[in-house]
């Protein structure tokens, strides 16, 4: 049975292809994390499907991350691992 690909599926595949060389995990391809800034992703979205981009927030809300200490906690944990 064939799989029907929607517009969002095509957009996702296109973004993953264009960001392939910036993949965080090169072993498990099901982990879809990439080294890219929100601005870089926005530019890709605009070039691929800009007419469908309704809203874009460059700074994520990240309520839980900020409540848990955010960047300061991240830096503390990193320095403990490295040091």
Residue pairs with C-beta under 8 A, 6 or more apart in sequence:
5 13
7 49
7 52
11 45
11 48
11 49
11 52
14 48
15 41
15 44
15 45
15 48
16 32
16 34
18 44
18 48
19 34
19 36
19 44
22 34
22 35
22 36
23 29
23 33
23 34
24 31
24 33
24 34
24 35
25 31
25 33
36 44
38 56
38 57
38 58
38 59
38 60
39 58
42 53
42 56
42 58
45 53
45 56
46 53
62 70
69 76
